[in-house]
Amino acid sequence: MGKLDGRVAVVTGAGSGIGLATARLFAGEGARVAVVDLRGEAAEDAARGIRQEGGEAIAVAADVSRPADAERLVEEAVRAFGALHVLHNNAGVLLPGTVTTISLEDWERTLAVNLTGAFLCSRFAIPRIIESGGGSVIHTASSAGLVAEKDIAAYCATKGALVMLTKQMALDYARDGVRVNCICPGWIDTAFNDPVIERAGGREALEPWLDAMVPMGRQGTPEEVASAALFLASEDSSLVTGHALVVDAGLTAQ
Ligand SMILES: NC(=O)c1ccc[n+]([C@@H]2O[C@H](COP(=O)([O-])OP(=O)(O)OC[C@H]3O[C@@H](n4cnc5c(N)ncnc54)[C@H](O)[C@@H]3O)[C@@H](O)[C@H]2O)c1
């Protein structure tokens, strides 16, 4: 028996990293999964990989920041699998800069993907989740939504907003059987951080930094974040809503 037997899940940004690990884990636990990514080929590869592992998955190429794409990705999942129970709003971008150095274009893109994308996918998915008898919405926020980090103004603003949107949405849908929670990962070993690592002087510079800054002294794996998403997606968290689950090796405990 899988923890998500009979459930249908949409995972955005599932072409790599945390979303890919989550889509694979959800499928391994019995969910039928719509693997959504801006990079259509990455979504196809991920869905094919899940099917080769014995799971059920479709790929959807979509930009979560575009209303028509957000509507279509939800409808493609429902058309393929007949229902929708879990939405993991995980797609995100990190475009660096302070409020005085970031371009307006990068600021607006960050808000569009990280915040408006979660809003749009939720807007189209929640009526389908309610029709399907209820379920769970999970946003991927960040430790940077709880404590500030230098030089990533737009990113921090969107992730902080997602933490509050989580609580707000939890209230609106509490009586509809839709729980809403978010995950706040710390430093996770995905391609996401490559530009940051490059700017900081490469991988060799990372180890001493991790040792000094992260209480557990290491990066997390995408699979360790996926486990938290599985908890929030499944009935194991049946009384949990409006919660920001920190998965950060102690980073924000200091
Ligand atoms: N890696 C970390 O250290 C870390 C820490 C905290 C939070 N996060 C968050 O986790 C989430 C996943 O990041 P990751 O580390 O797995 O990075 P990743 O780069 O491996 O994955 C992100 C995926 O999102 C996709 N994507 C980007 N814009 C999109 C859009 N507009 N529409 C659809 N898909 C889009 C990318 O193509 C990519 O496949 C992000 O929201 C990120 O902010 C990551």
The ligand as an SDF file (V2000), in Angstrom:
LIG
                    3D

 44 48  0  0  0  0  0  0  0  0999 V2000
   18.0960   24.2810   -4.0180 N   0  0  0  0  0  0  0  0  0  0  0  0
   17.9410   24.9980   -2.9130 C   0  0  0  0  0  0  0  0  0  0  0  0
   18.9100   25.2140   -2.1590 O   0  0  0  0  0  0  0  0  0  0  0  0
   16.5900   25.5690   -2.5640 C   0  0  0  0  0  0  0  0  0  0  0  0
   16.4290   26.1060   -1.2750 C   0  0  0  0  0  0  0  0  0  0  0  0
   15.2010   26.6330   -0.9110 C   0  0  0  0  0  0  0  0  0  0  0  0
   14.1530   26.6370   -1.8180 C   0  0  0  0  0  0  0  0  0  0  0  0
   14.3490   26.1240   -3.0570 N   0  0  0  0  0  0  0  0  0  0  0  0
   13.1960   26.1510   -3.9620 C   0  0  0  0  0  0  0  0  0  0  0  0
   12.9310   24.8560   -4.4380 O   0  0  0  0  0  0  0  0  0  0  0  0
   12.2560   24.9380   -5.6940 C   0  0  0  0  0  0  0  0  0  0  0  0
   12.8910   23.9740   -6.6580 C   0  0  0  0  0  0  0  0  0  0  0  0
   14.2380   24.3340   -6.8190 O   0  0  0  0  0  0  0  0  0  0  0  0
   15.4050   23.2770   -7.1220 P   0  0  0  0  0  0  0  0  0  0  0  0
   16.4760   23.5200   -6.1300 O   0  0  0  0  0  0  0  0  0  0  0  0
   14.8630   21.9160   -7.2870 O   0  0  0  0  0  0  0  0  0  0  0  0
   15.9250   23.9000   -8.5170 O   0  0  0  0  0  0  0  0  0  0  0  0
   16.0050   23.3260  -10.0110 P   0  0  0  0  0  0  0  0  0  0  0  0
   16.5990   24.4230  -10.7940 O   0  0  0  0  0  0  0  0  0  0  0  0
   16.6780   21.9960   -9.9930 O   0  0  0  0  0  0  0  0  0  0  0  0
   14.4730   23.1130  -10.3860 O   0  0  0  0  0  0  0  0  0  0  0  0
   13.6110   24.1680  -10.6940 C   0  0  0  0  0  0  0  0  0  0  0  0
   12.7830   23.7500  -11.8870 C   0  0  0  0  0  0  0  0  0  0  0  0
   11.7670   24.7420  -12.0940 O   0  0  0  0  0  0  0  0  0  0  0  0
   11.6170   24.9180  -13.4890 C   0  0  0  0  0  0  0  0  0  0  0  0
   11.0090   26.2220  -13.7560 N   0  0  0  0  0  0  0  0  0  0  0  0
   11.5900   27.4500  -13.6430 C   0  0  0  0  0  0  0  0  0  0  0  0
   10.7250   28.3950  -14.0040 N   0  0  0  0  0  0  0  0  0  0  0  0
    9.5660   27.7700  -14.3580 C   0  0  0  0  0  0  0  0  0  0  0  0
    8.3280   28.2220  -14.8210 C   0  0  0  0  0  0  0  0  0  0  0  0
    8.0970   29.5200  -15.0330 N   0  0  0  0  0  0  0  0  0  0  0  0
    7.3560   27.3060  -15.0850 N   0  0  0  0  0  0  0  0  0  0  0  0
    7.5980   25.9820  -14.9030 C   0  0  0  0  0  0  0  0  0  0  0  0
    8.7670   25.4970  -14.4600 N   0  0  0  0  0  0  0  0  0  0  0  0
    9.7450   26.3810  -14.1850 C   0  0  0  0  0  0  0  0  0  0  0  0
   13.0340   24.8090  -14.0380 C   0  0  0  0  0  0  0  0  0  0  0  0
   13.0380   24.5260  -15.4310 O   0  0  0  0  0  0  0  0  0  0  0  0
   13.5930   23.6760  -13.1840 C   0  0  0  0  0  0  0  0  0  0  0  0
   13.4260   22.4080  -13.7870 O   0  0  0  0  0  0  0  0  0  0  0  0
   12.3240   26.4140   -6.1110 C   0  0  0  0  0  0  0  0  0  0  0  0
   11.0780   27.0140   -5.8390 O   0  0  0  0  0  0  0  0  0  0  0  0
   13.4020   26.9940   -5.2050 C   0  0  0  0  0  0  0  0  0  0  0  0
   13.1840   28.3580   -4.9470 O   0  0  0  0  0  0  0  0  0  0  0  0
   15.5270   25.5810   -3.4560 C   0  0  0  0  0  0  0  0  0  0  0  0
  1  2  1  0
  2  3  2  0
  2  4  1  0
  4  5  1  0
  4 44  2  0
  5  6  2  0
  6  7  1  0
  7  8  2  0
  8  9  1  0
  8 44  1  0
  9 10  1  0
  9 42  1  0
 10 11  1  0
 11 12  1  0
 11 40  1  0
 12 13  1  0
 13 14  1  0
 14 15  2  0
 14 16  1  0
 14 17  1  0
 17 18  1  0
 18 19  2  0
 18 20  1  0
 18 21  1  0
 21 22  1  0
 22 23  1  0
 23 24  1  0
 23 38  1  0
 24 25  1  0
 25 26  1  0
 25 36  1  0
 26 27  1  0
 26 35  1  0
 27 28  2  0
 28 29  1  0
 29 30  1  0
 29 35  2  0
 30 31  1  0
 30 32  2  0
 32 33  1  0
 33 34  2  0
 34 35  1  0
 36 37  1  0
 36 38  1  0
 38 39  1  0
 40 41  1  0
 40 42  1  0
 42 43  1  0
M  CHG  2   8   1  16  -1
M  END
$$$$
